[in-house]
Amino acid sequence: MNSILDVKTPTELREFMSEPTDGLVEMMAKLDGDIMVIGGDGKVGPELVQTLVKADQKAGTTGRKIMVSGLFITDYAKHAREHFERWGCECHAGDLSNDDELAALPVTKNMVYMLGFKFGSSGDPGKAILLNAIVPAKVAIKFGDSRIVNFSSGNPYPHTDPALGGATEDTVLNPVGIYGYSIIARETAFNTSASGHSAQRITHYRLMYAQHLGYGVLVDLARMIKTGEPISLEMPYVNLISQRDAIDRSLRGFEVAGNPSTILNVAGPVTPVEEICAKLGSYLSAEPKFVGQKADTALIANDAFCVREFGPYRDGVDEMIEAAAKWVAQDGEYWNLPTMFGKADHRY
């Protein structure tokens, strides 16, 4: 399938979202060492691991181990683990906030760090600091000689004028709320480790919202339009990138990992929410309803460095919008994971 518009079933959706690019396959052919994915049992992890497996197979790499660490306690995660093991991955179940379980985790030359806590963080700052700062610090030290892609976030960026194209990797961070501060703490934990481990290489992967059909900003908006729920304009612009392109760029973060750490914005085009809703509404034969004072700025990022390094994304904005509208219109599979992208106060 070359287009997300060709996707008709949940199985086709997962295959589509895990299709590696030629660039990723070429990188895998050159990458040496085993790969660990920590926190790979969440909403993005299973498709990221499947992408890794496909790319490794296409690269013809032999003898490499792909390992996945997670709690594997939810039904979704248990189902994901079954797939991991079927694909030949080695799974390690454990709570990495427990020192003994962290000590038992094997070390690999390459690691994707995906473990984190966002939704519920405003009401439980202790858990946010534990999972987003303390555990990463311990993991970073354990993997002191590894290449690491740290799943970070663009959340701590200040809201910027869309006319300026969004926050760049050099924009001074201005976090609002415990989640934003804990994201900075996580990056700092890896940076501190790298300063004491000359062989360690880090990429901070600052992702804005990735678009899927099971969840995502576009699906959230389409469902709101379909049901007549008002849409806030307090966040009037959003970046749009498909999850498969977001996964591809995260894994290719190994190519640009450095010491000092490399920062990589992965975001997609800045798009007005009103424009998105007008297009969704035309496909759904429904008129979007808006509430709130439209802001002049938004939480958006500039990904010019990413595009310059790795080339254009595969999936276009209009394709993603049309696919989301048609998926929602046909009551396609929904993961019930709202993004809360419209929360201008950053309380999650």
FENDALIN-V233686 format. One record per pair of residues at least 6 apart in sequence whose C-alpha atoms are under 8 Angstrom apart, sorted by the first residue. I is the first residue (numbers start at 1). J is the second residue. Records with the same first field share a line. If there is no record, write none. Layout:
BEGIN
I: J ; J
END
This chain:
BEGIN
1: 7 ; 16
3: 315 ; 319
4: 13 ; 16 ; 315 ; 319 ; 320 ; 323
5: 319 ; 320 ; 322 ; 323
7: 13 ; 16
9: 332
10: 332 ; 333
13: 213
14: 47
16: 244
17: 47 ; 212 ; 243 ; 244
18: 47 ; 48 ; 50 ; 51 ; 54 ; 244
19: 51 ; 54 ; 244
20: 51 ; 52 ; 54 ; 55 ; 244 ; 248
21: 248
23: 310
24: 55 ; 248 ; 251 ; 252
25: 55 ; 56 ; 58 ; 59
26: 59
27: 252 ; 255
28: 55 ; 56 ; 59 ; 61
29: 56 ; 59 ; 60 ; 61
32: 109
33: 64 ; 108 ; 109 ; 110
34: 64 ; 65 ; 66 ; 67 ; 108 ; 109 ; 110
35: 64 ; 65 ; 66 ; 67 ; 108 ; 109 ; 110 ; 111 ; 112
36: 66 ; 67 ; 68 ; 69 ; 107 ; 108 ; 110 ; 111 ; 112
37: 45 ; 49 ; 66 ; 67 ; 68 ; 69 ; 111 ; 112 ; 113 ; 114
38: 68 ; 69 ; 70 ; 111 ; 112 ; 113 ; 114 ; 115
39: 45 ; 68 ; 69 ; 70 ; 71 ; 113 ; 114 ; 115 ; 116
40: 46 ; 48 ; 49 ; 68 ; 69 ; 70 ; 114 ; 115
41: 68 ; 69 ; 70 ; 71 ; 72 ; 76 ; 77 ; 80 ; 81
42: 77
44: 243
45: 114
46: 80 ; 84
48: 247
49: 68 ; 84
50: 84 ; 87
51: 247 ; 248
53: 66 ; 87
65: 89 ; 90
66: 88 ; 89 ; 90
67: 89 ; 90 ; 91 ; 92
68: 84 ; 89 ; 90 ; 91 ; 92
69: 91 ; 92 ; 93 ; 94
70: 91 ; 92 ; 93 ; 94 ; 95
71: 77 ; 93 ; 94 ; 95
72: 78 ; 81 ; 93
81: 91
84: 90 ; 91
85: 91
92: 105
94: 101 ; 102
95: 101 ; 102
96: 102 ; 135
97: 130 ; 131 ; 135
102: 139
107: 142 ; 143
108: 143 ; 146
109: 143 ; 145 ; 146 ; 147
110: 146 ; 147 ; 148 ; 254
111: 146 ; 147 ; 148 ; 149
112: 148 ; 149 ; 150 ; 151 ; 251
113: 148 ; 149 ; 150 ; 151
114: 150 ; 151
115: 131 ; 132 ; 151
116: 128 ; 131 ; 132
117: 127 ; 128 ; 131 ; 132
118: 128 ; 179 ; 348
119: 348
120: 348
121: 127 ; 128 ; 178 ; 179 ; 347 ; 348
122: 177 ; 178 ; 179 ; 347 ; 348
125: 178
128: 178 ; 179 ; 182
129: 182
132: 182 ; 183 ; 185 ; 186
133: 182 ; 183 ; 185 ; 186 ; 189
134: 186 ; 189
136: 186 ; 189 ; 190
137: 186 ; 189 ; 190 ; 193
140: 189 ; 190 ; 193
141: 193
143: 200
144: 193 ; 194 ; 197 ; 199 ; 200
145: 197 ; 198 ; 199 ; 200 ; 201
146: 199 ; 200 ; 201
147: 200 ; 201 ; 202 ; 254 ; 257
148: 200 ; 201 ; 202 ; 203 ; 254 ; 257
149: 202 ; 203 ; 204 ; 205 ; 250 ; 251 ; 253 ; 254 ; 257
150: 187 ; 202 ; 203 ; 204 ; 205
151: 204 ; 205 ; 206 ; 207 ; 250
152: 183 ; 186 ; 187 ; 204 ; 205 ; 206 ; 207
153: 183 ; 205 ; 206 ; 207 ; 208
154: 206 ; 207 ; 208 ; 265 ; 299 ; 300 ; 301
155: 175 ; 180 ; 183 ; 208 ; 299
156: 173 ; 174 ; 175 ; 176 ; 180 ; 181 ; 183 ; 184
157: 167 ; 171 ; 172 ; 173 ; 174 ; 175 ; 299
158: 167 ; 172 ; 173 ; 174 ; 175 ; 299
159: 167 ; 297 ; 298 ; 299 ; 300
160: 166 ; 167 ; 297 ; 298 ; 299 ; 300
161: 296 ; 297 ; 298
162: 237 ; 270 ; 297 ; 298 ; 300
165: 270 ; 300 ; 301 ; 302
166: 270 ; 299 ; 300 ; 301 ; 302
167: 300 ; 301 ; 302
168: 265 ; 301 ; 302 ; 303
169: 263 ; 264 ; 265 ; 302
175: 181
176: 345 ; 346
177: 345 ; 346 ; 347
179: 346 ; 347 ; 348
180: 346
187: 204
190: 202
191: 202 ; 260 ; 261
194: 200 ; 201 ; 202 ; 259 ; 260 ; 261
195: 259 ; 260
198: 259
199: 259
200: 258 ; 259
201: 257 ; 258 ; 259 ; 260 ; 261
202: 254 ; 257 ; 258 ; 259 ; 260 ; 261 ; 262
203: 253 ; 254 ; 256 ; 257 ; 258 ; 261 ; 262 ; 263 ; 264
204: 261 ; 262 ; 263 ; 264
205: 250 ; 253 ; 263 ; 264 ; 265 ; 266
206: 263 ; 264 ; 265 ; 266
207: 246 ; 265 ; 266 ; 267
208: 239 ; 265 ; 266 ; 267 ; 300 ; 301
209: 216 ; 217 ; 239 ; 240 ; 241 ; 267 ; 339 ; 341
210: 216 ; 217 ; 240 ; 241 ; 242 ; 243 ; 246 ; 267
211: 217 ; 218 ; 240 ; 241 ; 242 ; 243 ; 320
212: 219 ; 242 ; 243
213: 219 ; 323 ; 324 ; 327 ; 332 ; 333 ; 334
214: 332 ; 333 ; 334 ; 335 ; 336
215: 334 ; 335 ; 336 ; 337 ; 338 ; 339
216: 337 ; 338 ; 339
217: 338 ; 339 ; 341
218: 276 ; 320 ; 321 ; 324 ; 325
219: 324 ; 325 ; 328
220: 338 ; 339
221: 231 ; 277 ; 280
222: 277 ; 280 ; 281 ; 284 ; 324 ; 325 ; 328
223: 328
224: 230 ; 231 ; 288
225: 277 ; 280 ; 281 ; 284 ; 286 ; 287 ; 288 ; 289
226: 281 ; 284 ; 286 ; 329
228: 287 ; 288 ; 289
229: 289
230: 288 ; 289 ; 290 ; 291
231: 288 ; 289 ; 290 ; 291
232: 290 ; 291 ; 292 ; 293 ; 294 ; 342
233: 273 ; 290 ; 291 ; 292 ; 293 ; 294 ; 295 ; 342
234: 292 ; 293 ; 294 ; 295 ; 342 ; 343 ; 344
235: 273 ; 294 ; 295 ; 297 ; 298 ; 299 ; 341 ; 342 ; 343 ; 344
236: 272 ; 273 ; 274 ; 294 ; 295 ; 296 ; 297 ; 298
237: 270 ; 271 ; 272 ; 273 ; 297 ; 298 ; 299 ; 300
238: 270 ; 271 ; 272 ; 273 ; 298 ; 299 ; 300
239: 267 ; 268 ; 269 ; 270 ; 271 ; 300 ; 301
240: 267 ; 268 ; 269 ; 270 ; 271 ; 317
241: 267 ; 268 ; 269 ; 313 ; 315 ; 316 ; 317
242: 315 ; 320
245: 313 ; 314 ; 315
246: 266 ; 267
249: 266 ; 306 ; 310
253: 264
256: 262
264: 303 ; 305 ; 306
265: 301 ; 302 ; 303 ; 305 ; 306
266: 301 ; 303 ; 306
267: 300 ; 301 ; 302 ; 303
268: 303 ; 313
269: 317
270: 300 ; 301
276: 321
277: 288
278: 287 ; 288
279: 321 ; 322
280: 321 ; 322 ; 324 ; 325
281: 287 ; 288
283: 322 ; 325 ; 326
284: 325 ; 326 ; 329
307: 313
340: 348
END
